Amino acid sequence: MVVERVQALSIAGLKELPAQFIRPDHERPENSKAVEGVSVQVVSLSQPRHSVVNEIAAAAAEWGFFLVTDHGIPPSLIRRLQEVGRVFFELPQEEKETYANDPSCGRLEGYGTKMTKNHEEKVEWIDYFYHVMSPPSKVNHQYWPKIPTTYREVTEEYNKEVLRVTDKVLEVLSEGLGLEGKALKRSLGGEEMELEMKINMYPPCPQPQLALGVEPHTDMSALTILVPNDVPGLQLWKDNHWVAADYLRNALFIHIGDQIEVLSNGKYKSVLHRSLVNKDSTRMSWAVFCVPPNEAIIGPLSELVDEKNPPKFSTKTYAEYRYRKLNKLPQ
Ligand SMILES: O=C(O)CCC(=O)C(=O)O
């Protein structure tokens, strides 16, 4: 099946956006601008533990989103990660197509562009590359980019670092719920917890005021740890407004996803977010989704449920949750 890539459309020099990218009136960025003067919380991981726990727990409860600094991932590694992703997307189109995924037959890993399920649905102004990064037993290196040749080495190094930060954030979030540090990670499958890399590529768009890079959604992951390039675009839904998450060099943009919302019985919020696109610049972001294995059973943790706090969510396997979310069925 031939898929029309957004980057190829952009390079062809379109002056007007094709109809399938034009959002309905109420969704257009020109009609739903971000509120001014509100900024997201930035948490330094080098503070004393109790401050980190208090600040992260408050941000996760109020926003479902926060930035972390002083996380220990070397800035040079973040730059190399961004470089190998950028080089991949600069390859000739035919070369990128050799990595094309095929969601219709269940092959999700590789180079992709989101397709509509019917002709009414609008599409997003984005191409992406998606693959599993860990644990080793779930990794298929044959789907990873082979060019640049340093892609694997850099991504494996980043995987180690991001896993260390994920473990720390999960510990802090557990303590913020009054639980012992390992509680959330254990519920997410322990060492079987998976990290998935999605490189998002939003090329220049002729009419960015009418389009979206990704439409409003919450992540079905437990956590998403994202580093963007310096082109702004990510927005979060808070108190009935969109709020722009401004770029902060070397910070990690941490989203609470649906699985942590469920495990915490709603104490932590899964953040609704979207991304905008830009007329002249390419926006890119590197999202690492931290997800439980398919067979993990996820529901409100028993320690957080009692007569006064009945469960707000049903309990099911992650595979069942994902099937329902992808098919827009009630949970
Ligand atoms: O690019 C971004 O900032 C957001 C990406 C995103 O929400 C996603 O990949 O699910």
PDBQT file of the ligand as one rigid body, heavy atoms in Angstrom, charges set to zero:
ROOT
HETATM    1  O1  LIG A 401       5.486  16.101  19.977  1.00  0.00    +0.000 OA
HETATM    2  C1  LIG A 401       4.977  16.295  21.081  1.00  0.00    +0.000 C 
HETATM    3  O2  LIG A 401       5.361  17.220  21.810  1.00  0.00    +0.000 OA
HETATM    4  C2  LIG A 401       3.849  15.421  21.570  1.00  0.00    +0.000 C 
HETATM    5  C3  LIG A 401       3.864  14.036  20.942  1.00  0.00    +0.000 C 
HETATM    6  C4  LIG A 401       2.748  13.170  21.426  1.00  0.00    +0.000 C 
HETATM    7  O3  LIG A 401       1.859  13.584  22.125  1.00  0.00    +0.000 OA
HETATM    8  C5  LIG A 401       2.728  11.738  21.059  1.00  0.00    +0.000 C 
HETATM    9  O4  LIG A 401       3.606  11.282  20.313  1.00  0.00    +0.000 OA
HETATM   10  O5  LIG A 401       1.805  11.028  21.535  1.00  0.00    +0.000 OA
ENDROOT
TORSDOF 0
